[in-house]
């Protein structure tokens, strides 16, 4: 490990932290609207407008964090960017196709004639599913170090399904907070089903990651690390159980007009994603390309990083500020869309 008192030592860590923060915020914020888009496929036709209205002020801005994360990877870690983008060319292309499709569908469904609107709803759902599956597939390939054996490709596909379920769980939790009536009750049932697939996905990553290498296994299971890190899986399991209990009881509770605890599934899922991200980051650090390239080997020259850092220090507070402002202004229950 380089001398952390020198710019060449600490600057790459700063940018790794910024990139990790951007990806985590993206997964949470765009995750719920991707999940909600996927849930359009099982929603009643009369509920789809209010579902879309609940993410209307937020969904496009949420993708800013993806741009920031990829931008940091490109500018601060150019060697890793080439390797990662080369290894993930097809799933990245699929993700971009999905994001473009859902963006076009979101705008066109507003102006579409009544008989065309269901097709744009299906396009929005399809785009959300493609993007979510592609992102999960990329996470799976990252965990296995981009090795494309049959079992690794199966594992990556399974993680794609698990992350999509996690996004659906976030989307259902968002609907529980933003909607009322029958749609809110249905959201609780959707969340209950998605919870179990999400749990399987988290468990698969948790089991597979230590098996990736002896070094990662030792980081988790050597004493005293075993005891220091034990709270991560234990708290994750408790959160899954807590969310399951609440989701199981919410339909009957909401039918009686009791809206207590509707925020719990969303909050618990966000906490689960944070813990899972923390565990994965701990497992892979300091590798930015697992077992091939660490963060210092991939970093740009210290002078370049110092120049880029000035831009990050200026831009990042603005992104955080307008994100908080938007959620504060548009907080509250979603209402039916009206098109003039």
N, C-alpha and C positions, 0 to 999 in steps of 0.2 A: 504494500500500500504506500503511495507517495506521501511525502511530508504534507500534512494537512495545514501547516502554518503558511504554506506557499500557495499562490493563486492556482498553480497547476494541480494542487491537491484538493482545495476546497471548492473552486469554481464548478468543476463537473458535478460535485455533490449537490450544489445549489440548483443547478439545472435539472438534475435527476429528480430532486424534490418538487420543482415546479412542474415538470412533466408528469410525475406521478399524481400530484394534486389535480392537474387539469384532467387527466384520464379518469380519476376517481369521481370528480364532480360531474364529468360528462356521463359516466356510467349511471350515476344516480339520477341526474336531471333528464337526460335524453332517454334513459332507461325506462322511466315511467311512461313517457309519451310513445316510445316504441311499443311497450307492452300494451298500452291502451289501443294503439293502432292494430295490433294483433288481435285484441279482444273484439274489435269491430266485426270480425268474422263470425262470432257467436252471439252478437247482440241483436235485439229486435230492431227493425227498421226505424221505428219511431224514437228509439233511444240514441241513434247514431249522431244526430245533430248536437244533442247536449253533451255527448262524449267528446266530440270534436271541439265544441265550444269550451270545454273545461281545460283544454291545452292550447287554445288559440293564441293567447297572448305570450306564450312561453316557448313553444316547441322549436321555433326557428332560432331563437337566441340560445337555447340549450346547446345547439351544435357548435356554438362559438368555442366551447371548451375542447371539442375534438380538433378544431383547427389549431388552437393554441398548443395542444399536446403534440400533434404531428409537426407543427412548426418548430417546436423546441427540439424534437428528434432530428429534424432536417438540419437546423442551423447549429445546434450545440453538439450533436453526435453524428456528424455526416457519414462516418465509416459504418456505424451501426444502421443508419437509415438505408444505406445501399443494400446491406445484407438483409435487413428485416423486410423492406419493401420487395426485394427480389424473391425472398422465400414466400412472401404472402401476396404475391401479385394477383392471383386469381380471386382469393377471398376479399382482398381490398377492392378489386374491381366490382365484385358482386355487391359489397357493402355500398359503394358509391352509387351503383345502379339502383339499389333499394332506396337510398336516401333521395336520389333524384326523382324516382317514381312517386314516392310518398309526398315530396314537395310539390310536384306537378298536380297530383291528385287532390291535395289539400286546397289548392287555389281553384282548380277547375270544377270541383264539386260545388263550389259556391255559386257559380254561374251556369251550371249545367241544367238542362231541362229535366223535368221530373223523371222521364223514362231513361235518361242517361245517368242520373245520379247514383243508382246502385252500382254501376260499373266503376265509377270513380271511387266509391266506398271500397269496392273490392281491390282496386289498384292501391289505395292507401293501406289497406290491410296487407296486401302482398308485399308492398315496399317495406313495411315495418317488419314483417317476418323475415324477408331476405336480409335486411340489414342486421337484425338481431342474431339470426343464425350464423351469418358470416363473422360477426364479432366474436361469438362464442367459439367458432371453429378456429379463429386466429389465436384465441387464448389457449385452446387445446394444443395447437401446434407449437406455441411458445413454450408451454410446459414440457413438451417432449423434445425441445431443442431443435425443432424443424425437421426431425428425422421422419421420413415418410414410409414407414413400414405399414403393413395392413392393420396391425393392432393399434398403431399410433393414429392412423387416419380414422379408425373406428372410435378411438378415444376422443379425438378432436370433434368428430361429429356428435358424439354424446354430450360433450361440453357445450356444443352449439345449442342442443336441445335444452340443456340445463340452464344456460344463460337466458335463453328465450323464455323459459318458465319463470326465471327470476324477474325478468322485465314485466311479464304478465302479472306477477305478484305485486310488483311496484305499481303497475297500472291499475290493478284492482284496488290497492290501498289508496291511490290518488282519487279514484271515483268514490270511495267511501267518504273521503273528506269533502269532495267538491259537489256531490249530488245528493238527491233525496229520493224518497219513495221507492218504487219497485226496482228502479235501476240500482239504487244503493244496496238493496237486498241481494240482487243478482250479483253485484260486485263482490259481496262477501262470499258467495258460493264459488265464484270464479277464483277468488284468492285462495280459498280452501283447497281447491284442486291443484292450483299452480304451486302451492307451498310444498307439496310432497316431491314434485319433480325438481324443484329448486334444491331441496334438501339432498336429493340423490346427486345432483350436479356438484354441490359444494363438497359432499363426502368423497366423490370421485377425485376431484382436484386435490383434496387433503391427503388422500391415500397415495395418489400417483406421484405427487411432487417430491416427497422424500425418497421415493424409489428411483427418481431420475438420476441421482448420483449419490455416491457414498458421502461426499462432502455435505450435501443437503440433509441426508439422513442424520449425520452426526450433529448438525446444527440444531436439529429438533430433539434428538433423543439422548444426547450425552448429558450427564449430570454436570452442572445444575440447570442447564438449558431446559431439560425436560420439565422441571418443576416451575421454572420461571415462565415458560410458554404455555403451560397447561391451561391457564385461564382462557386462552383464545378459543380452542375448540369447546371448552366447557360452557363459556358464555354464549357461544354460537348455538350450541344445542339448547340451552335454556331459552334463548330468544325464539328459536323455531317452535319449541313446545308452547311458549307463552302466546305467540302469534296464532298457533293452531287452536288453542283453547278459545281465544277471543273470536277468531273467525268462525269457529263451530257454533258459538252462541249468538253471534251478531244477527243472523236472519230473524230468529224469534224475537230478539231484543228490539230490532228496528221495526218489526211488525207491530210492536206495542208502543211505538213512538219514542223509545228510549235511545238517544244518540250518544250516550256515554261510550267512551273507549273506541270510537270509530277511527281515531288517529293512530291507534296502536299498531295495526298491521303495517302501515306505511313506515312508521318510525322504526319498528322492529326490523323490517326488511332493509332499510337504509343502514342500520347498525350491523346487520349480517354482512352486507356488501362491504362495509368499512373493515370489519374484522377479516373477511376473506381476502380482501385486497392487501391488508397488512401482512397476513400470513404468507401470501404469495410473494410479496415484495421482500419479506425477510428471507424466504427460501432462496430466491434468485440472486439477491445482492451478494457481491458487487457486479454480477454478470448483467450486461445489457443485452447480449446475445448469449443464451445459456451455454456455458462450458466452452465458449469460443472467444468472446471479447468482453472485457470488463469495462466499467464506466470510464476509466482513465484512458484506456487504449482507444476507445471510440470517440473521445472528446476532441473538439476543435482546439486550436492553439489558445493559450491563456489570454493573449491580447484580443483575439476575436470574441472569446467568451465575455471578457470584461466589457467590450463594446455592446454586445447583445444584451448584457445584464442591465444596462442603462434603459434600453427600450422596455425590457420586462418590468423594471421597477416603475416606469411611467404608465404602462398599459394595464398591468394586472389589477391595480386598485380600481381603475375605471370599469373593467369587466366585472369585478366583484360588486362594485357599487351599483351599476345599472341592473345587475341580476337581482340583488336584494330589493332595489327600488321597484322593479317590475312585479316581483312577487308580492310586495307590500301593497301596491296600487290595485292589483287585480285579484287580491285575496277575497275569499267568500264563495258562496255557492254559485255554480254555473247555471245559466238560464238558457232557454231554447233560442236557437239562432233565428234571426229575422233578416231576410234579404230584401233590400229595396230595389 
